[in-house]
């Protein structure tokens, strides 16, 4: 480091001749002896000073070396996005970076206790979000009820599969959909099939025990697909991932898929017209809906889509708003393939947008999807009334009575 300065310098003392005993008491001999003893005391002090100097020099050079490498003298390491507390990278961002580097790991449905310390405000979060964080690594769930063989995706290749996300107690909505837009019709020589996607609604979430009624419904209609997971709003991404897996294994021959909630109205005939009139080849990578291009996590904890900064930082990718999306069967299969490489997110529409971005795709806007409220201050929904727009394909926020009324008036709207 400093080649001209020894780390432990040697002090060479001049060897003095032994003082004769007869002069030991003289003044000259006493002075000479004092000088020798003083030089010996100064030797340890000099060594300690030089040693301290060398240590400080090493530290300074090491710091200078790191700074030079950061300015171009060597590879830079990525700086993680930090949460507002400054305690480290937000949990989702950190987990996604780990997944990008190491690839998917085996599913674990044990509680992930790391989140208690790694999510700095975990103890102040809503209980539902705490439960999501503890089990967000779990992607496994047993099938409790499934459609009979050939009842949904049988020998006839469905042109359009309606995948409707519902809850166990929503018997009335499911029956209204069967009687209207999801009745499994064959229109314009195109087969339309429907399946309802359910989880479990346990007593701890204040739901009654409806297993007997649900079993009877499954026997009667054969269009229910239920998993064992706890069906809560924050588990909607898990429901999406499980549906994509089922689709890939059981119904991948369907050409198009329309995913919707059980509170939307779909004009099936207009959807089929839209698909029939797609330019040649443009339907292969179809993914259309009511697109949100500049979404960000809201900061208000009272919002239903609240995501804390300790969990996620950054802007959302473009995504289709919750309610209804229309995609090709090929895109659905590719979403299944890539979903294992994206960490589950508490908002399923954002999770789908993250998967699309991983595929290099972007959702396309279509004016026929009215699934967000207008900012008119009065709470009026877009597409209010059956004849609100002639190009309306999907309208959200509808009751069972609304669906029946709109379905019965659809012919009048076509004549407008």
C-alpha positions in Angstrom: 0.0 0.0 0.0 2.7 2.4 1.1 5.9 0.5 0.0 8.3 2.9 1.5 6.7 2.9 4.9 7.1 -0.4 6.9 3.9 -1.5 8.7 5.9 -2.1 11.9 9.0 0.1 11.8 12.1 -1.0 13.7 13.9 1.4 16.0 17.6 0.8 16.0 19.1 1.9 19.2 22.8 2.6 19.5 24.5 0.1 21.8 26.2 2.0 24.5 29.2 0.6 26.3 28.6 -0.7 29.7 29.2 2.0 32.3 31.9 1.1 34.7 30.8 0.6 38.2 33.1 3.2 39.5 31.3 5.9 37.4 27.8 4.8 38.1 27.3 7.5 40.6 28.6 10.3 38.4 26.4 13.0 36.9 27.4 12.1 33.3 26.4 8.5 33.7 23.0 9.3 35.2 22.2 11.7 32.3 23.2 9.1 29.7 21.1 6.4 31.3 18.0 8.7 31.4 18.3 9.4 27.6 18.4 5.7 26.8 15.3 4.9 29.0 13.4 7.8 27.4 14.0 6.5 23.9 12.7 3.1 24.9 9.4 4.7 26.2 9.0 6.5 22.9 9.3 3.3 20.8 5.8 1.9 21.6 4.1 5.3 21.1 5.7 5.6 17.6 4.6 2.1 16.6 1.0 2.7 17.7 0.8 6.1 15.8 2.1 4.5 12.5 -0.3 1.5 12.9 -3.3 3.8 13.3 -2.2 5.8 10.3 -2.0 2.7 8.1 -5.5 1.6 9.2 -7.0 5.0 8.3 -5.3 5.0 5.0 -6.7 1.5 4.2 -10.3 2.6 5.0 -9.9 5.8 2.9 -8.6 3.8 -0.2 -11.4 1.3 0.2 -14.1 4.0 0.2 -12.4 5.6 -2.8 -12.4 2.3 -4.7 -16.2 1.8 -4.1 -16.9 5.3 -5.3 -14.9 4.8 -8.5 -16.6 1.5 -9.3 -20.0 3.2 -8.8 -19.0 5.9 -11.3 -18.1 3.5 -14.1 -15.1 1.5 -12.8 -17.2 -1.6 -12.3 -20.8 -3.1 -12.5 -23.5 -1.2 -10.6 -25.9 -3.0 -8.4 -29.6 -2.1 -8.7 -30.9 0.0 -5.9 -34.2 -1.3 -4.5 -37.3 0.9 -4.3 -37.7 1.8 -0.7 -40.9 2.1 1.3 -41.9 5.3 2.9 -40.5 4.2 6.2 -37.1 3.6 4.6 -36.9 0.2 6.2 -36.3 -1.7 2.9 -37.9 -2.6 -0.4 -41.7 -3.1 -0.5 -42.6 -6.7 0.1 -44.2 -7.4 -3.3 -41.4 -5.7 -5.3 -38.8 -7.7 -3.3 -40.6 -11.0 -3.8 -41.0 -10.4 -7.5 -37.3 -9.6 -7.9 -36.5 -12.8 -6.1 -38.9 -14.7 -8.4 -37.3 -13.1 -11.5 -33.9 -14.3 -10.4 -34.6 -17.8 -9.1 -37.7 -18.8 -10.9 -41.0 -20.3 -9.5 -40.6 -22.4 -6.3 -42.9 -25.1 -4.9 -46.2 -23.9 -3.6 -46.4 -23.5 0.2 -49.7 -23.1 2.0 -48.1 -22.6 5.4 -48.3 -19.2 6.9 -45.3 -17.0 5.8 -44.2 -15.5 9.1 -41.6 -13.3 7.3 -44.2 -10.7 6.5 -44.7 -9.9 10.1 -41.2 -8.3 10.2 -40.6 -7.5 6.5 -43.9 -5.5 6.1 -43.1 -2.7 8.5 -46.7 -1.7 9.2 -48.1 -5.3 9.2 -49.8 -4.9 12.6 -51.7 -1.9 11.5 -53.1 -3.3 8.3 -56.7 -4.5 7.9 -57.2 -8.1 8.9 -58.1 -9.3 5.4 -54.9 -7.9 4.0 -52.9 -9.5 6.8 -54.4 -12.9 5.9 -53.6 -12.3 2.2 -49.9 -11.5 3.1 -49.5 -14.6 5.2 -50.8 -17.0 2.5 -50.0 -15.2 -0.7 -47.5 -18.0 -1.7 -50.2 -20.6 -1.7 -51.5 -21.4 -5.2 -53.0 -24.8 -4.5 -56.6 -25.5 -3.8 -58.6 -28.8 -4.1 -61.6 -28.9 -6.4 -64.8 -29.5 -4.5 -67.4 -29.3 -7.3 -66.7 -29.5 -11.0 -68.8 -29.6 -14.1 -69.8 -33.1 -15.4 -67.7 -34.5 -18.2 -68.8 -32.8 -21.4 -71.3 -30.4 -19.8 -69.3 -27.2 -20.3 -66.4 -28.0 -22.7 -67.5 -31.2 -24.4 -67.0 -32.6 -27.8 -68.3 -29.5 -29.4 -65.6 -26.8 -29.4 -67.0 -23.7 -27.7 -66.6 -20.6 -29.7 -67.1 -18.5 -26.6 -66.7 -19.6 -23.0 -68.4 -17.4 -20.3 -66.3 -17.6 -17.1 -68.5 -16.0 -14.4 -67.0 -15.2 -11.0 -69.7 -15.7 -8.3 -70.1 -16.4 -4.6 -71.9 -19.4 -3.1 -74.9 -17.3 -1.7 -75.6 -15.7 -5.1 -78.2 -18.3 -6.2 -80.5 -15.6 -7.6 -77.8 -14.0 -9.8 -76.7 -17.2 -11.2 -80.2 -18.3 -12.1 -80.9 -14.9 -13.7 -77.7 -15.3 -15.8 -78.8 -18.8 -16.9 -82.2 -17.4 -18.0 -80.6 -14.5 -19.9 -77.1 -13.9 -21.4 -75.4 -17.0 -20.0 -77.9 -19.7 -20.9 -75.5 -21.8 -23.0 -77.1 -20.8 -26.3 -76.1 -21.6 -29.8 -76.2 -18.4 -31.8 -75.3 -17.8 -35.4 -73.9 -21.4 -35.6 -71.6 -20.6 -32.7 -71.6 -22.5 -29.4 -71.6 -20.5 -26.2 -70.9 -22.3 -22.9 -70.9 -20.9 -19.3 -69.2 -21.9 -16.1 -69.5 -20.3 -12.6 -66.3 -19.9 -10.6 -66.7 -20.3 -6.8 -64.6 -20.6 -3.7 -65.6 -21.5 -0.1 -67.7 -19.1 2.0 -67.0 -20.4 5.6 -68.9 -19.6 8.7 -66.0 -17.5 10.1 -66.9 -15.0 7.3 -70.5 -14.9 8.6 -71.9 -17.0 5.8 -74.6 -19.6 6.3 -74.0 -23.3 5.5 -75.3 -23.7 2.0 -73.5 -26.8 0.9 -76.6 -28.8 0.5 -78.3 -26.2 -1.7 -75.1 -25.8 -3.8 -74.8 -29.5 -4.3 -78.4 -29.6 -5.6 -77.7 -26.7 -7.9 -74.6 -28.5 -9.3 -76.6 -31.7 -10.0 -79.3 -29.7 -11.7 -77.2 -27.5 -14.0 -73.7 -29.0 -14.1 -72.1 -25.6 -14.6 -70.4 -25.0 -11.2 -66.6 -25.0 -10.6 -65.8 -24.7 -6.9 -62.4 -24.8 -5.1 -61.6 -25.1 -1.4 -59.9 -21.7 -0.9 -61.6 -19.0 1.1 -63.5 -16.8 -1.3 -62.7 -13.2 -0.3 -62.1 -10.1 -2.5 -58.4 -10.3 -1.8 -58.2 -13.9 -3.0 -59.6 -12.9 -6.4 -56.1 -13.3 -8.0 -55.9 -16.9 -6.7 -59.3 -17.6 -8.3 -58.0 -16.2 -11.5 -54.9 -18.3 -11.4 -56.9 -21.5 -10.6 -59.3 -20.8 -13.4 -56.5 -20.4 -15.9 -55.1 -23.7 -14.8 -58.5 -25.4 -15.2 -59.0 -23.8 -18.6 -55.6 -25.0 -19.8 -56.4 -28.6 -18.7 -60.1 -28.8 -19.6 -61.2 -26.2 -22.1 -58.3 -24.9 -24.0 -60.1 -25.6 -27.3 -62.4 -22.6 -26.6 -61.6 -19.9 -29.1 -62.6 -17.0 -26.9 -63.2 -16.4 -23.2 -65.3 -13.7 -21.6 -64.6 -13.3 -17.9 -67.2 -11.4 -15.9 -68.6 -11.0 -12.4 -72.1 -12.2 -11.6 -73.4 -8.6 -11.3 -72.9 -7.6 -15.0 -75.1 -7.8 -18.0 -73.6 -9.1 -21.2 -75.3 -8.7 -24.6 -74.1 -12.0 -25.9 -75.3 -11.4 -29.5 -73.3 -8.2 -29.8 -70.3 -9.9 -28.4 -70.6 -12.6 -31.0 -71.0 -9.9 -33.7 -67.9 -8.2 -32.5 -65.9 -11.4 -32.6 -67.2 -12.4 -36.0 -66.2 -9.0 -37.5 -62.6 -9.0 -36.2 -60.1 -8.6 -39.0 -58.4 -11.8 -40.0 -55.7 -12.8 -37.5 -56.4 -9.9 -35.1 -58.3 -12.1 -32.6 -55.3 -14.3 -31.8 -53.9 -11.9 -29.1 -57.2 -10.3 -28.2 -57.6 -8.8 -24.7 -60.2 -6.0 -24.6 -62.1 -4.2 -21.8 -62.4 -0.9 -20.0 -58.7 -0.1 -19.8 -57.1 1.9 -16.9 -53.8 3.2 -18.3 -52.4 5.2 -15.4 -53.5 3.4 -12.2 -51.7 3.7 -8.9 -52.4 2.4 -5.4 -54.8 4.7 -3.5 -53.4 6.1 -0.3 -56.8 6.0 1.5 -57.1 3.0 3.8 -60.8 3.2 3.6 -60.8 2.4 -0.2 -61.6 -1.2 -1.1 -58.6 -1.4 -3.4 -56.1 0.0 -0.8 -52.6 -1.3 -1.2 -50.0 -0.1 1.4 -46.7 1.4 0.3 -44.9 -1.2 2.5 -46.3 -3.9 0.1 -46.0 -2.3 -3.3 -44.3 0.8 -4.8 -44.7 2.1 -8.3 -47.4 2.6 -11.0 -49.7 -0.2 -12.1 -49.3 -1.5 -15.6 -52.3 -0.9 -18.0 -55.1 -3.2 -17.0 -58.8 -3.8 -17.7 -61.1 -2.7 -15.0 -62.9 -5.3 -12.9 -66.2 -6.4 -14.3 -65.6 -7.9 -17.7 -62.8 -8.7 -20.2 -62.8 -10.5 -23.5 -59.8 -12.4 -24.5 -58.7 -15.1 -26.9 -58.2 -18.7 -25.9 -54.6 -18.5 -26.8 -54.0 -15.5 -24.6 -55.7 -17.3 -21.7 -53.3 -20.3 -22.2 -50.3 -17.9 -22.3 -51.5 -16.1 -19.2 -51.6 -19.5 -17.4 -48.0 -20.2 -18.5 -46.7 -16.8 -17.2 -48.9 -16.6 -14.1 -46.4 -18.8 -12.2 -43.7 -16.1 -12.7 -45.8 -13.3 -11.2 -46.3 -12.9 -7.5 -50.0 -12.9 -6.5 -51.5 -9.4 -6.1 -54.5 -8.5 -4.0 -56.3 -7.0 -7.0 -57.0 -9.5 -9.7 -57.3 -7.0 -12.5 -53.9 -5.6 -11.7 -52.5 -9.1 -11.4 -53.8 -9.8 -15.0 -52.2 -6.6 -16.1 -48.9 -7.7 -14.6 -49.1 -11.0 -16.4 -49.9 -9.3 -19.7 -46.9 -7.0 -19.3 -44.7 -10.1 -18.7 -46.0 -11.4 -22.0 -45.3 -8.2 -23.8 -49.0 -7.5 -24.4 -51.3 -4.6 -23.6 -55.0 -4.6 -23.0 -57.1 -2.8 -25.7 -59.8 -0.3 -24.9 -63.3 -1.0 -26.2 -66.2 1.5 -25.6 -68.7 -1.3 -25.3 -67.4 -2.3 -21.8 -69.1 0.0 -19.2 -67.7 -1.3 -15.9 -66.6 1.9 -14.2 -68.7 4.7 -12.8 -68.7 8.1 -14.5 -67.5 11.1 -12.5 -70.8 12.9 -12.6 -71.1 13.0 -8.8 -74.5 11.3 -8.9 -73.3 7.7 -8.9 -75.0 7.0 -12.2 -73.4 4.0 -13.9 -72.2 4.0 -17.5 -74.6 2.2 -19.8 -77.6 2.9 -17.5 -80.7 1.5 -19.2 -80.9 -1.1 -21.9 -80.7 1.3 -24.8 -78.1 3.6 -23.4 -75.7 2.8 -26.3 -76.1 0.7 -29.4 -72.6 -0.7 -29.0 -72.9 -1.7 -25.3 -71.4 -5.2 -24.7 -70.9 -5.4 -20.9 -72.5 -3.3 -18.2 -71.7 -3.8 -14.5 -73.6 -3.3 -11.3 -76.8 -5.1 -12.3 -79.2 -7.0 -10.1 -81.0 -10.1 -11.1 -84.1 -8.1 -11.9 -82.1 -5.7 -14.0 -80.7 -8.6 -16.1 -84.1 -10.0 -16.8 -85.5 -6.5 -17.7 -82.6 -5.7 -20.0 -82.7 -9.1 -21.7 -86.4 -8.8 -22.5 -85.9 -5.3 -24.0 -82.9 -6.1 -26.1 -84.9 -6.5 -29.3 -86.4 -3.1 -28.8 -82.9 -1.6 -28.4 -81.7 -3.2 -31.6 -84.5 -1.5 -33.4 -83.6 1.9 -32.1 
